[in-house]
Amino acid sequence: MKMVIRALALVLLISTVGLWAGLGGTFGWTRVEHYGGADGMHQRVAPGIEFLAVGVGGSILIFAATLFVHVTPKS
């Protein structure tokens, strides 16, 4: 069970960093950029460092929780 939870933490870490970088992450705060095109107004969200911090912090907390839980086998 510990390995499943640790794998979940790893997936959360990789997906957070990938999503942050894929959407054009910035080291500032999250920005919503408005721009106009030929077919009207559009919005682009550039996730900031707080998005990255919450995702990475959450994965670290999930991983750390597995270090303190002791599973005893049933007799």
N, C-alpha and C positions, 0 to 999 in steps of 0.2 A: 504494500500500500504506500510505503514511503517513496518508493521509486516512481509510482504513478503521480504522486503529488509533486515530486521534484521535477518530473518531466513536464507537468503542467506549468510550473514556475519557469522552466526554460523556454517553453513555447510562448508564454506571456512576455518574457524578456525579448525574445527574438522578434515576435510580432509587433511589439511596441516600438522597438528601434527601427524596424523595417517600415512600419506605417508612418512614423515620424519623419524618416528620411525620404520616403516615397512621396509624401505630400509637401515636400519642400520645407522641412523643419528649420526653425530659426533658434538661435540661442537667446532671443528676447522673449517677450510675452506673445501669446497667441494673437495673430492678426487676421482680420477679415478684410480682404482687399476687394474693392468694387471696381469693375472696369466695364466699359461699354464696347460693344461690338456692333457688327452690321445687323445682328438680329436682336439687339436689346442689351439690357444690363445683366452682368454676371457677377457671381461672388466666388472668391477663392479663399479657402481657409488655410493658413500657414500655421501649423501647430508649433507652439513655443516650448520653452524649456520646462514649463510646469507639466505639460503632457508627458514629456519624457521622464521627469522626476517621479510622477505618480505611477507610471507603468513599471519603471525599474524598481522603485521602492516597494511596490506591491509584490513583485516577483521575489525580491529579497526577503520580505516578510513571510511569504509563503514557504520559501526554502528554509528560512530560519525556524519556522514552526516545526518542521520535520526533524530538526536536530534535538528538540526538547521533548518529543513524544516517544515514549517507549511502548512498543507493542509486545505484549506477552502472548505466546501461543496458548491456545486452549488445550487443556489436558484431556 
